[in-house]
Amino acid sequence: MNREQMIAKVKAEMPERRWLHTQGVMETAVILANRYGEDPVRSELAAILHDVAKYWKVERMEQVIRDQQLPSVLLDYDKELWHAPVGAWVTEHEYGVTDAEVLDAIRYHTSGRRGMSKLEKIVCLADYMEPGRDFPGVAVIRELSEQDLNKALVAGFNSTITFLLEKGKRIFPLTIEARNGLLE
């Protein structure tokens, strides 16, 4: 499947406003890749596909998690996390992408994880700070991203953790591990 076919298929999976977000993540991922010495083509590919399963029905995502033996611990946490590992599975099995780092960048773009690759960091950060994002602290994340990829990502995780604490929600362990790993 070529880039244009992939874009058309992904775009059909989501509402227009989410496609605009995806375009922002694509553009931001390429900028960050160029800034931090990562492959912009691979960064864009992961960005194109990062939300491919975002608008699937919860039951469909749960079925993939169960049937494909994805980590069952996901089912114990917020459903907002599910689209990332499900999206990585879909990317491999329906879009034919076999690049393990691209798949991991999709898989961990919502939670992060300890020991993230540069590509994973770029896609996660691009998702936080693409131009359409507007939340308290996003300007600081954008500023930090111009100087230090890790510090910007820590600020992103801090924002997520604060939001979840304020909402009284559980925090997925990989997010805490990702943040702590970046601080070590």
C-alpha positions as MATLAB code, in Angstrom:
seq = 'MNREQMIAKVKAEMPERRWLHTQGVMETAVILANRYGEDPVRSELAAILHDVAKYWKVERMEQVIRDQQLPSVLLDYDKELWHAPVGAWVTEHEYGVTDAEVLDAIRYHTSGRRGMSKLEKIVCLADYMEPGRDFPGVAVIRELSEQDLNKALVAGFNSTITFLLEKGKRIFPLTIEARNGLLE';
ca = [
       0.000    0.000    0.000;
       1.496    3.346   -0.970;
       1.384    6.530    1.129;
      -1.640    8.027   -0.653;
      -3.669    4.805   -0.353;
      -2.749    4.556    3.314;
      -3.784    8.168    3.959;
      -7.121    7.642    2.204;
      -7.829    4.484    4.210;
      -6.842    6.057    7.539;
      -8.837    9.220    6.813;
     -11.929    7.066    6.204;
     -11.549    5.619    9.747;
     -12.078    8.928   11.550;
     -14.076   12.152   11.631;
     -12.667   15.196    9.851;
     -11.554   16.873   13.075;
      -9.451   13.825   14.013;
      -7.976   13.749   10.517;
      -6.916   17.394   11.017;
      -5.236   16.293   14.252;
      -3.499   13.461   12.406;
      -2.224   15.887    9.780;
      -0.867   18.094   12.577;
       0.875   15.089   14.144;
       2.350   14.180   10.740;
       3.755   17.678   10.217;
       5.046   17.949   13.777;
       6.642   14.489   13.694;
       8.572   15.412   10.541;
       9.773   18.670   12.134;
      10.877   16.837   15.295;
      12.531   14.063   13.268;
      14.565   16.591   11.330;
      15.448   18.473   14.523;
      16.554   15.366   16.432;
      18.122   13.255   13.686;
      15.400   10.653   13.140;
      14.093    9.411    9.800;
      11.282   11.800    8.790;
       9.670    9.207    6.484;
       9.331    6.653    9.288;
       8.193    9.388   11.679;
       5.489   10.476    9.255;
       4.404    6.871    8.641;
       3.896    6.276   12.375;
       2.075    9.604   12.655;
      -0.270    8.758    9.762;
      -1.295    5.539   11.498;
      -1.099    6.499   15.181;
      -4.877    6.982   15.597;
      -6.097    4.455   13.011;
      -8.206    2.610   15.634;
      -9.164    5.677   17.722;
     -12.768    5.715   16.534;
     -13.387    2.007   16.538;
     -16.165    0.854   18.821;
     -14.957   -0.122   22.273;
     -16.261   -3.655   21.752;
     -14.232   -4.039   18.572;
     -11.038   -2.854   20.296;
     -11.692   -5.131   23.258;
     -12.174   -8.059   20.881;
      -8.808   -7.390   19.217;
      -7.114   -7.115   22.630;
      -8.580  -10.470   23.662;
      -8.310  -12.331   20.341;
      -4.784  -11.174   19.537;
      -3.597  -11.634   23.118;
      -2.516   -8.033   23.527;
      -1.678   -7.162   27.159;
      -4.879   -7.878   29.078;
      -3.903   -5.294   31.718;
      -5.120   -2.698   29.203;
      -8.679   -3.783   29.967;
      -8.209   -2.622   33.566;
      -7.453    0.960   32.504;
      -9.104    3.787   30.620;
     -10.408    2.843   27.182;
      -8.578    5.887   25.762;
      -5.399    3.796   25.954;
      -6.731    0.909   23.897;
      -6.521    2.470   20.439;
      -2.715    2.624   20.541;
      -1.892   -1.094   20.915;
      -4.897   -2.022   18.778;
      -3.705    0.498   16.190;
      -0.240   -1.098   16.142;
      -1.831   -4.500   15.531;
      -4.038   -3.081   12.754;
      -1.058   -1.290   11.210;
       0.837   -4.541   10.959;
      -1.990   -6.851    9.924;
      -4.175   -4.611    7.746;
      -1.695   -2.045    6.446;
       1.279   -4.378    6.068;
       3.756   -2.296    8.067;
       6.448   -4.536    9.544;
       8.936   -1.960   10.868;
       9.076   -2.828   14.593;
      10.036    0.716   15.631;
       7.141    2.246   13.697;
       4.782   -0.283   15.301;
       6.163    0.535   18.758;
       5.798    4.276   18.104;
       2.106    3.652   17.435;
       1.735    1.152   20.292;
       3.164    3.500   22.931;
       2.082    6.930   21.680;
      -0.525    7.309   24.453;
       1.212    5.654   27.402;
       4.900    5.928   26.678;
       7.202    3.350   28.242;
      10.610    3.137   29.848;
      13.400    3.073   27.277;
      11.464    4.654   24.418;
      13.295    4.895   21.103;
      13.812    8.307   19.549;
      11.043    7.511   17.039;
       8.639    6.604   19.853;
       9.461    9.854   21.661;
       8.920   11.908   18.510;
       5.496   10.442   17.726;
       4.352   10.676   21.346;
       5.526   14.281   21.596;
       4.060   15.223   18.202;
       0.719   13.870   19.415;
       0.936   16.086   22.531;
       1.915   19.301   20.809;
       0.636   19.366   17.230;
      -0.640   22.843   16.276;
      -4.306   21.987   16.927;
      -3.712   21.037   20.555;
      -4.812   23.586   23.132;
      -4.516   22.676   26.801;
      -2.787   24.210   29.833;
       0.958   23.749   29.451;
       1.093   22.951   25.733;
       3.040   26.155   25.020;
       5.719   25.072   27.504;
       5.892   21.637   25.868;
       6.341   23.291   22.465;
       9.084   25.572   23.797;
      10.923   22.674   25.439;
      10.664   20.634   22.229;
      12.901   23.159   20.496;
      15.754   22.434   22.915;
      15.360   19.011   24.518;
      13.225   16.091   23.380;
      13.301   14.364   26.770;
      12.407   17.449   28.811;
       9.509   18.188   26.476;
       8.241   14.633   26.810;
       8.507   14.771   30.617;
       6.389   17.935   30.505;
       3.870   16.072   28.353;
       3.698   13.154   30.765;
       3.398   15.591   33.677;
       0.405   17.146   31.928;
      -1.242   13.768   31.385;
      -0.607   12.602   34.942;
      -1.946   15.882   36.383;
      -5.070   15.636   34.196;
      -5.705   12.044   35.302;
      -5.171   12.919   38.967;
      -7.596   15.841   38.703;
     -10.201   13.535   37.134;
      -9.657   10.891   39.810;
      -8.576    8.333   37.210;
      -6.020    5.569   37.470;
      -2.635    6.165   35.850;
      -1.351    3.463   33.524;
       1.952    2.133   34.966;
       3.856    2.515   31.691;
       3.277    6.275   31.783;
       4.829    6.578   35.214;
       7.712    4.311   34.153;
       8.234    6.369   30.982;
       8.389    9.611   32.940;
      10.682    8.185   35.600;
      12.960    6.668   32.971;
      13.328   10.028   31.245;
      14.301   11.659   34.541;
      16.988    9.083   35.367;
];
